[in-house]
Amino acid sequence: MKRALQLFSTDYLKQCSTMKAEEILQFLEDFRTLHGFSSTKKTLISLRISESLLATAKIKAKAAGIPYQTQIQRLIQDWVKA
């Protein structure tokens, strides 16, 4: 498969070097969306969390009709985008 070679001007690279972390994250997310890259692949992680906090999160998510892991993912996404 042939791939296009992207060339960047010195001015463009200088402009990019001043980007904030939030701008870089937004650019990457927009790029993935634009090019149809799927973010559906999930990675298993291990996270230590207090039993009471997890129990409360599960109860609250169930009351809202949302799987608790989905809600945790949404919270992380919102935090990353903020």
N, C-alpha and C positions, 0 to 999 in steps of 0.2 A: 504494500500500500504506500503510495506517495503522500507525503505531507508537505504542506506549504511552509516555507521558511518566513518567519516574521522578522522584519528588520525594524529597529527602533532608532529614531533620531536622538542625537545628544540632548536636544531640548526636551523631548518627551521623557527621556530617562531622568533628566534633572527634575522635571515636574513630578514624576513618580516618586522620587527619593524624598519628597516633602510630604507625602501622604501619611495621614494618621492611621493607626491600626484599624479603626472603625471603617475608614474609607477603603482600606485594602480588603477587609472582610466583605464589605458590600460589593466591591468590584468582583471578587471571587464568586460570591453567591450569584450575582447577576450573570457572570460568565457561564456558570454551570447551568443556570436556568435557560439562558439564550441558546446554548449548544445542546440542550436536552440531556445533560448528564443527570442521572438519577441519584438521589440521595437516599434511596430506600434501603440500601445495604446497611445492616445493623451490625454493631460490634458489641459483644458481650463484655461487660465491665463488672468489677466488684467494687462495691461502695459500702462503707461502714456508716450506718445511720442509726440513731437511737430507735429503740423498739416503739416507744410511744409516738415519736414523730411519724414513723412509717405507718403505724396503725391508724393514726389520725388522717394521714394523707390518703390511705386506702378507703377509709369511711367517707371522707369528703368527696373523693373521686367517684365512688360508687353512687353517692347521693346525686351527683351531677350526671351520672350515666356515662362516665368516661373511664376507661381503664387507667389505673393509677400510673403505670409506666408511660403511657401516652401523655398524661398530664405532666409528669416529670420532664419528659422530652420537650414539651411545649414551654415549660418554665425555663429550661436551659436555653432554648431557642430565643425566647423573649429577652433573657438576660444578655445573650451574646449580641443580639441586635441593638440593645439599648446603649 
